[in-house]
Amino acid sequence: MTMQTELTQPQRGVLQRVLQSQLDALQRRSDQRLEGLSQAGHAGVVIEQDADDAAQRAGDHEVEDIVADSESGEFAALRDALLRVQSEDYGFCVDCGVLIPFARLEAEPQALRCAICGAFHESNP
């Protein structure tokens, strides 16, 4: 059994398309959530709405903030991966240096760690 030492150009092309597709889908979801407004514009509209009581609006704002933060992190991870996909170090675990299996990268092309290091990192933040 031959151990692969790096990703092939066709594999990188597949991963680049997957990353772009995920980034486009995230942008569409974000646009739908914001109804075409910027985040600041959307926040202004939400503040102006007074159909709900203050406690409900505060809860809604908290949820909106969590979603916006999550989207921001996803955007950054996908854009960073798109920039790295053609570099020599893309696809290698940042912790142990082993090549992350192509199947894992297809499922999560922005992955920085192999499954073992990823599990360890998540359980020991």
MOVENTA-V963330 format. One record per pair of residues at least 4 apart in sequence whose C-alpha atoms are under 8 Angstrom apart, sorted by the first residue. I is the first residue (numbers start at 1). J is the second residue. If there is no record, write none. Layout:
# MOVENTA-V963330
i:j
I:J
I:J
This chain:
# MOVENTA-V963330
i:j
4:99
5:99
6:91
6:99
7:11
7:12
7:91
7:102
8:12
9:13
10:14
11:15
11:102
12:16
12:85
12:86
13:17
14:18
14:106
15:19
15:85
15:105
15:106
15:109
16:20
16:82
16:85
17:21
18:22
18:106
18:109
19:23
19:78
19:81
19:82
19:109
19:110
20:24
20:78
20:82
21:25
22:26
22:78
23:27
23:75
23:78
23:79
24:28
25:29
26:30
26:71
26:75
27:31
28:32
29:33
30:34
30:71
31:35
31:36
31:37
32:36
34:38
34:39
34:42
35:42
37:41
37:42
38:42
39:43
40:44
41:45
42:46
43:47
44:48
45:49
52:56
52:57
53:57
54:58
55:59
56:60
57:61
58:62
59:63
60:64
61:65
62:66
63:67
64:68
65:69
66:70
67:71
68:72
69:73
70:74
71:75
72:76
73:77
74:78
75:79
76:80
77:81
77:110
78:82
78:110
79:83
80:84
80:110
81:85
81:90
81:109
81:110
83:87
84:89
84:90
85:90
85:91
86:90
91:99
91:100
91:101
91:105
91:111
91:112
92:97
92:98
92:99
92:100
92:112
92:113
92:114
93:97
93:98
93:99
93:100
93:112
93:113
93:114
93:117
94:112
94:113
95:113
95:117
96:117
98:114
99:114
100:104
100:105
100:113
100:114
100:115
101:105
101:114
102:106
103:107
104:108
104:109
104:115
105:109
105:110
105:111
113:117
113:118
114:118
115:119
116:120
117:121
118:122
119:123
120:124
121:125
